Amino acid sequence: MHSIPLGSQEASSPRLALRWLQERTRHITDQLDATYAQPGLHWLTDGAEHERALAYLTAGTGYQVTLYDESTRYVLVAHPTGATS
């Protein structure tokens, strides 16, 4: 397996980084078949998980959301500058 970076976005706060994760997740789930979109749609409505993600980002730890279909895995990662996970 090899990865193809699809882009990056700088955010000025953990909350804006979480918002970016939510927006990109929404964009990807909109393009997936319903079965594959379901985990992302669930994540989008999971307030407790969003709070957990925000806590990780605020503490300086990265957070990722992974979506997939039959042939592609989409890994959305937010992390502080200089961190890798």
N, C-alpha and C positions, 0 to 999 in steps of 0.2 A: 504494500500500500504506500502511496506517496501523497503528500498533501500539497494543496495549491492554495496559498494565501489569497483571500478574496478582498482584503482591505483591512483598514484599521481606522480607529476614531479616538482622538484624545478627549477625555472628559475632565472637567475641573473639580469634580466631587464624586464620592462614591454613589450618591443618589443619581447623578447624571449617568454614571456608568451603568447602573441598574436599569435606568430608563432606556439606554442604548440596547442592552440585552433584551429587554421587553420588546422594543420596536423591531429588532432584527428577528427575534423569535416569531413575532406576528407575521413579518414578511415571508419567512420561510414556511410557516404552517399554512399560509394562504396558498402556497404553491404545491403543497403535498397532497396526495390522496388522503381521504378522511382517516383511514386506518393509521397511517404514518403520522398524520398531524395530531392525533389524539394526545400523545404525551406532551407535546408543546402547548396545546390548548389547555391542558390541565395545569401545566407550569404557569401559564399566563394568568390563571385565576387563583393561584395558591399564594395567598397573602402571607402565610407563615413562612413559606419558602423564600419569598421576596425579602422578608425581614432577616432571615438567616443569611441570604446573599449580601444584604446591606451590612450586616454585622461583620461578615468576612472581609468585605471590601474596606470597611472603616478600620478594621484591625490591621490592614495591610496584606491580607491574604487574597489570593486570586479566587475566582469563582467561574465555573463553566457550565454551559447548557449544551447538551448534545442531542441532536435530532438526526434522524436517518430515514432513508427509504430503501428500496431494493438494491440500489447500486451506489449510493452516496451517503457519507456521514458529514453532517454540518456541526462543527464544534465552535461555539461562540464562547470566547474567553474574555473576561475583564480582570485586569490585574494592575497593581500600582506600578509606576515606572520603575524599571530595574528588576522587578519580580518576574518569574517565569511560570508560576503556577498559582 
